[in-house]
């Protein structure tokens, strides 16, 4: 699994100030908790930094990551960015 978090209080777009930038989990190991662990680790770091909200973007598609992020507690904000849904979670 690979996760990239972004912590940039000066980011021009509010949903890039504290965000899961990218998450990749190999198809052969999906569903084993690696993705959840990776996301929760970034969220723990966000809390340690005093952040109150974190975001993630995903492409809406069959078989896409939307259900995964919803199960973790992210909720769509109603915003999109280049066709990707902006999801948000309170920390």
N, C-alpha and C positions, 0 to 999 in steps of 0.2 A: 504494500500500500504506500501511496505517496500523498501527502497533504501539504498545501502551501497556505499559510495564513498571512494576512496583511494587517498591520497596525500602523496607520498613518493619519494622525489627527488633522493634518493639513490637506488631505485629499479633497479635490474639488467636488467630487460626488459623495454625498453623505454615506451611501451604501458601500463605499470603498474604504471607509475610515477604520473599521474593524470587521474583517471579512475572512471567510473561507474562500481563498482565491481559486484553488484547484484541489480536487480529490480524485485520485485514480486508484482503483483496486482491481487487480487481475480477475478476469471472468472466472477462472478456475477456483478462486478462493472467496468470491463474493458470498455473503450470507453467513460468514463465520465470525463477524464482529470486528474485523480489522478496520473497516470504514468508520464504524461507530467509535472505536477507540481513538482513531486519528482525529475525528471531529471533536470529540469530547476533550482531547488534549489541547487543541487550539482554543476551545471555549474556556477551559481552565486557565490558560495563559491570559486570555482576555479578561477574565475576572481578576486575576492577580494584578493586572495593569489598571484595574479600576473601571473597566468598560462596563456599560449597562446594557448594551445591545450589540449583537453581531448579525452579520448578513451572509448570504450565499446566493449565487445566481445559478440557474439551471435552465437548460433548453427543455421546453415542454414537448415530450415525445413519448410514444408507446415504448415501454421498457426503459425509460429514462429514470433519473434519480429522484424525481419528485416525491414518490411515496417514501423513499428512504429519509429524505429531509423532513417530511411531514411527521414521520414517526419519531424523529429526534426533537420535535417541537418547533421547527421553523414554520412560519406562516407567510403566505404570499402577501406582499404589501399593496398589490394593485399596480405597482410600477413594473416596467420592463426596460431592459437595456440591450440594444441590438438583438431583439427577439428573445432574450433570456428573461425568465421570471426572477424578480428580486424577492427573496425570502428573508425573513427577520425572526430573531429569537431574543426574548428578554433574558438577561443573565442574572 
